[in-house]
Amino acid sequence: MDDIFVGRLMSAPIQSVSPDTPVEEAASVMRDHEISSVVVVNEENELVGILTATDFVAIAADGTITRDDPVSKYMSTDLVTVTADEPIVEVAETLIDHGIHHVPVVDDTAGVIGMISTTDITAYLSTAA
């Protein structure tokens, strides 16, 4: 697996929302696209956060959400990112070390270009002989 890189397994294009997107709309995007996260980007496509299904569990448990609350109120901003040319082994270690399931894939000029997740890695491993 040392010769398999993120760019080969990442999901792209990805779904993104702005920080002021209502959480209800972000949830609809995730449901409609059958995904478990959306990246939050600014006008320049720079990554500013991520909102995941796990975040929605915490939001629901908190019980103080309103449909119009902005994504920025709940998104994670302590972000881990990778590039498309990183070996998948290193990314798997990163996911484990940080206890996360999704990592945005970024490029210095294009901004956010994809997402790599435990699901992507598992799908690859299930077909590798």
Secondary structure, 3 states (H helix, E strand, C coil): CCCCEHHHHCECCCCEECCCCEHHHHHHHHHHCCCCEEEEECCCCCEEEEEEHHHHHHHHHHCCCCCCCEHHHCCECCCCCECCCCEHHHHHHHHHHHCCCEEEEEECCCEEEEEEEHHHHHHHHHHCC
